[in-house]
Amino acid sequence: MKAPALLLPLLLALPAAAEPRTYELDPDFSSVHFEVLHFGTSTLRGRLSALRGRVTLDPAAGRGEVGVRVPTASVDTGLKVLDARLRQEDLLASEAHPEAFFVARSFRFEGGQPAELRGEFTLRGVGTGLTLRALRFGCRTDDPRGPEVCGGDFEGSVDRSSFGMTFGLPLVADRVRLLVQVEAVRR
């Protein structure tokens, strides 16, 4: 009986296991930028904004979970005519599929920070694997009484033909580079 009693102070001295932290995306500071080679001459760039979703991080356990909704009608290239074209049925199909989704449960952490996440990206009702690599990640608390804010920039790529978006091939490239900017508030 003495052995368990002697272990109790040692167990109490161990640091408590870190708990998972959950964050809500701030739609004002969360967006997806995309780049695609246009007619072999220049890069067409655009943005999908007002992302919504939730992130749970547990760096001590090496786990995380992400669920993000991307409004496809928010596409903005700076050219209204092109934006309207991108929303049509053979491209983003914004009327039939008003949201794209990204869900990830496979995380790799380095130094307690997310370095890479792998999941499924669904666009036009079709899902395919997507790996996002962290370009940077950080957390801050602006007000000691306020919530923690974490965010970062992530990079990945998809082939648009994987989603049935073949219009313009090969004049407009198949490979689309994604740059994801997110900020999220701890709940």
VMD Tcl script that draws the C-alpha trace (Angstrom):
set ca {
  {0.00 0.00 0.00}
  {2.91 2.35 0.63}
  {4.19 2.16 -2.97}
  {1.03 3.70 -4.55}
  {0.97 6.36 -1.85}
  {4.58 7.24 -2.60}
  {3.82 7.53 -6.34}
  {0.97 9.99 -5.84}
  {3.22 13.06 -5.30}
  {5.26 12.09 -8.38}
  {2.14 11.80 -10.52}
  {0.87 15.16 -9.28}
  {4.21 16.74 -10.18}
  {3.91 15.63 -13.82}
  {2.63 18.34 -16.16}
  {-1.01 17.92 -17.09}
  {-1.59 16.63 -20.58}
  {-2.36 19.45 -22.99}
  {-5.96 19.65 -24.00}
  {-7.15 20.06 -27.57}
  {-7.89 23.69 -28.47}
  {-10.78 24.60 -30.76}
  {-10.87 27.70 -32.98}
  {-13.52 29.27 -35.24}
  {-12.30 30.74 -38.53}
  {-12.62 34.49 -38.84}
  {-14.27 34.91 -42.29}
  {-12.84 38.44 -42.61}
  {-9.27 37.06 -42.48}
  {-9.69 33.65 -44.11}
  {-9.54 33.10 -47.86}
  {-8.20 30.90 -50.64}
  {-6.12 32.48 -53.37}
  {-5.60 30.52 -56.57}
  {-3.18 30.74 -59.47}
  {-3.35 29.02 -62.86}
  {-1.26 29.47 -66.00}
  {-3.35 31.31 -68.60}
  {-2.63 30.65 -72.30}
  {1.01 29.89 -71.48}
  {1.76 33.58 -71.03}
  {0.70 34.80 -67.63}
  {-0.75 33.67 -64.32}
  {-4.45 34.14 -63.71}
  {-5.04 34.89 -60.03}
  {-8.19 35.02 -57.99}
  {-9.62 34.66 -54.55}
  {-12.45 32.89 -52.77}
  {-13.29 34.68 -49.53}
  {-15.36 34.49 -46.36}
  {-14.30 30.97 -45.40}
  {-16.12 29.48 -42.43}
  {-15.18 26.55 -40.29}
  {-13.59 25.10 -37.21}
  {-10.08 23.90 -36.35}
  {-9.10 21.70 -33.41}
  {-5.41 21.40 -32.55}
  {-3.75 19.03 -30.08}
  {0.01 19.47 -30.68}
  {0.98 17.36 -27.63}
  {-0.88 14.38 -29.13}
  {0.13 15.25 -32.71}
  {-3.49 15.49 -33.80}
  {-5.79 18.01 -35.36}
  {-9.02 18.35 -37.24}
  {-10.21 20.93 -39.76}
  {-13.58 21.51 -41.38}
  {-13.85 24.47 -43.77}
  {-16.64 25.73 -46.06}
  {-15.68 27.86 -49.08}
  {-18.44 29.89 -50.82}
  {-17.81 29.38 -54.55}
  {-19.83 32.46 -55.58}
  {-17.30 34.64 -53.72}
  {-14.76 34.16 -56.55}
  {-13.02 37.43 -57.38}
  {-10.34 37.86 -60.05}
  {-10.77 41.61 -60.37}
  {-12.64 41.12 -63.67}
  {-16.43 40.88 -63.23}
  {-16.92 39.21 -66.62}
  {-14.38 36.50 -65.74}
  {-15.88 36.04 -62.25}
  {-19.31 35.43 -63.82}
  {-17.74 32.95 -66.26}
  {-15.99 31.07 -63.45}
  {-19.31 30.69 -61.56}
  {-20.94 28.90 -64.55}
  {-21.90 25.23 -64.55}
  {-18.81 23.89 -66.39}
  {-16.40 25.58 -63.97}
  {-17.22 26.33 -60.29}
  {-20.95 25.56 -60.75}
  {-21.76 28.05 -57.98}
  {-25.54 27.72 -58.33}
  {-25.63 23.91 -58.08}
  {-22.68 23.74 -55.63}
  {-22.60 26.96 -53.59}
  {-19.88 25.64 -51.29}
  {-16.64 23.71 -51.57}
  {-15.38 21.83 -48.50}
  {-12.06 20.87 -46.98}
  {-11.90 18.28 -44.20}
  {-8.60 17.11 -42.72}
  {-7.74 14.78 -39.85}
  {-4.13 13.93 -40.73}
  {-1.67 16.45 -39.29}
  {2.10 16.61 -39.04}
  {3.49 18.92 -36.37}
  {7.01 20.35 -36.08}
  {8.00 22.19 -32.92}
  {4.41 22.18 -31.68}
  {3.17 23.91 -34.84}
  {1.16 22.42 -37.72}
  {3.58 21.79 -40.61}
  {1.29 19.84 -42.94}
  {-2.28 18.62 -43.09}
  {-3.82 16.07 -45.40}
  {-7.49 15.75 -46.11}
  {-10.20 15.79 -48.74}
  {-11.19 18.78 -50.82}
  {-14.69 18.61 -52.31}
  {-15.65 20.88 -55.21}
  {-18.65 20.43 -57.54}
  {-19.65 17.40 -55.44}
  {-16.37 15.60 -56.22}
  {-13.80 14.90 -53.50}
  {-10.06 14.43 -53.94}
  {-7.05 14.36 -51.64}
  {-5.35 17.65 -50.81}
  {-2.16 18.25 -48.84}
  {-1.57 21.73 -47.45}
  {1.93 22.68 -46.29}
  {2.35 25.43 -43.71}
  {4.37 28.36 -44.96}
  {4.00 30.04 -41.57}
  {1.86 29.63 -38.47}
  {1.55 31.61 -35.26}
  {-0.68 32.49 -32.34}
  {-1.21 35.70 -30.44}
  {-3.26 37.19 -27.63}
  {-3.70 40.93 -28.17}
  {-5.57 41.44 -24.91}
  {-4.68 39.29 -21.90}
  {-8.42 38.95 -21.22}
  {-9.22 38.26 -24.87}
  {-9.21 35.02 -26.76}
  {-6.14 33.54 -28.45}
  {-5.97 34.04 -32.22}
  {-4.00 31.60 -34.40}
  {-3.43 31.71 -38.10}
  {-1.17 30.95 -40.95}
  {-0.53 30.61 -44.62}
  {-0.74 27.20 -46.29}
  {0.08 26.05 -49.81}
  {-1.16 23.17 -51.96}
  {-2.31 22.33 -55.47}
  {-5.08 20.46 -57.28}
  {-5.82 19.47 -60.85}
  {-9.07 21.12 -61.88}
  {-9.85 18.22 -64.21}
  {-10.22 16.04 -61.07}
  {-13.47 17.94 -60.49}
  {-14.65 17.81 -64.12}
  {-13.48 21.37 -64.84}
  {-11.92 20.79 -68.26}
  {-12.98 23.98 -70.05}
  {-10.01 25.66 -71.74}
  {-7.59 22.75 -71.44}
  {-4.75 22.85 -72.41}
  {-4.71 26.61 -73.05}
  {-5.55 27.20 -69.40}
  {-3.45 24.84 -67.26}
  {-4.91 21.94 -65.32}
  {-2.76 22.42 -62.20}
  {-4.08 25.11 -59.83}
  {-1.89 26.44 -57.03}
  {-3.77 27.20 -53.81}
  {-2.62 29.67 -51.17}
  {-4.80 29.48 -48.08}
  {-4.79 32.30 -45.53}
  {-6.58 31.64 -42.24}
  {-7.05 33.30 -38.87}
  {-9.13 31.68 -36.18}
  {-10.31 32.66 -32.71}
  {-10.12 30.22 -29.80}
  {-13.49 29.17 -28.41}
}
mol new
graphics top color blue
foreach p $ca { graphics top sphere $p radius 0.5 }
foreach p [lrange $ca 0 end-1] q [lrange $ca 1 end] { graphics top cylinder $p $q radius 0.2 }
display resetview
